Amino acid sequence: DTEVTQTPKHLVMGMTNKKSLKCEQHMGHRAMYWYKQKAKKPPELMFVYSYEKLSINESVPSRFSPECPNSSLLNLHLHALQPEDSALYLCASSQGPSYSYEQYFGPGTRLTVT
Amino acid sequence: DQQVKQNSPSLSVQEGRISILNCDYTNSMFDYFLWYKKYPAEGPTFLISISSIKDKNEDGRFTVFLNKSAKHLSLHIVPSQPGDSAVYFCAASQPNTGNQFYFGTGTSLTVIP
């Protein structure tokens, strides 16, 4: 089973709202990732968790706050977003924190900020 | 600075023929390369990978070729099928940068029945 699940599938939120994106994998993977993808652009790495610890934060604004409650779950908490944050947010996981492990992606959450 | 480039935004191929998708990179430290396929409204799906110690890796209809001296890789799909119509991203990674993948801008493949 190489499935990464993400909820919700779609999310519309105002600039003053607080919401959370959720990601789950049951492959025993020990590295998990958040990416942001705009239309016709490649995925951009936001955060990496290795063994439930934040290992990479790609200078992401503080209105995005990641959380890894356990090895299977990854959350992205959203607060005071801007319309330009509207994008597809992808979660991925890999076997471990090595550059040579392929990453498996979830279907994404389509976020619209109004 | 885009370290991984896919210079063809789109490609159309007749069903049954070969599809060749190309990818160039600038960073000579890249050591591992992957291809992903993405359908609309879905996340990228891993297709095939290759380590820099190899120059070819094959998996069914998909073959990836790596030319390190030219900093070029390509994905061959033979025979192409209509279900292969999707956006294809190449990605690269290197040691000592954590797990960061560098993605190309994608090539939209259309296989015409």
Interface residues (C-beta under 8 A of the other chain):
Chain A: T2 V4 Q6 A31 Y33 K40 K41 P42 P43 L45 V48 S50 S55 I56 L90 C91 A92 S94 P97 S98 Y99 S100 Y101 E102 Q103 Y104 F105 G106 P107 G108 R110
Chain B: V4 D31 Y32 L34 Y36 A41 E42 G43 P44 T45 F46 S49 S51 F89 S93 Q94 P95 N96 T97 G98 N99 Q100 F101 F103 G104 T105 G106
